[in-house]
Amino acid sequence: MTLDEGPRLPGPTGRCWCGCGQETGAGAYFRPGHDKTAEAAVLATRYGNSVVRLLAHHGFSPEASVVAEATDRGIWEVCPACEYRGAPASVTVHRRKAKH
């Protein structure tokens, strides 16, 4: 599923989407760090804690790279000095640490 094919996101509800029942800040879906808890729970319950199963389920493989798709769609960037790929903020941090 691509972002274009997915369901529309509902607005924040004031309750954490990980299911802990705690309140969130204005406009937030999660309490700090709880997005990673929810992500790990989905990986555990739907894919047996296997990133390979997650990738294969969505049609990715070494020949059909999720990283290449993220870059090709303009969601991720490539460092202009090397082949590092990541979210724009990650590329900025990478460039600073790599001093290029």
ABEGO torsion letter per residue (X at the ends): XBAAABBBBBBBAGBBAAGAGBBBBBGBABBBGAAAAAAAAAAAAAAGGBAAAAAAAAGBBAABBAAAAAAAAGABBBBAABABBEBAAAAAAAAAAAGX
